[in-house]
């Protein structure tokens, strides 16, 4: 097996993933290889444990989910409603072009101030963002997802989510 963890994950998962996912081009890369590896790395444990479930683990990266699942966005426990989601999406969209997407840690460092700037709690900012990017209740963390998607896809999904509210 090749040495890089991304390469190892591709070897484990590729036979189970649709061919069109493996040949995808990402606007932020010259080839889709880096994109595939980033997506797989965010779900590393699941893929190592059960490679045949790779399509379920990373499918949200490759599917155009159309409209935002409002039921998943709403979180009464955290007091997240559509207006809060809209505020978070708009503010994040205004920052996306200035963010360094080189790692999930860099994104976290840059976005942590957004919580206090909006006068909200972590969950009230990062839950709606994660839902906007994945349309899933359960997925990797928002910073990992943003890193894997890259700048252009993150921006596209945030704009799509904003239109859905």
Secondary structure by P-SEA (a helix, b strand, c coil): ccccaaaaaaaacccccccccccccccccccaaaaaaaaaaaaaaaaaaccccccccccccccccccccccccccccccccaaaaaaaaaaaaacccccccccaaaaaaacccccccccccccccaaaaaaaaccccccccaaaaaaaacaaaaaaaaaaaaaac
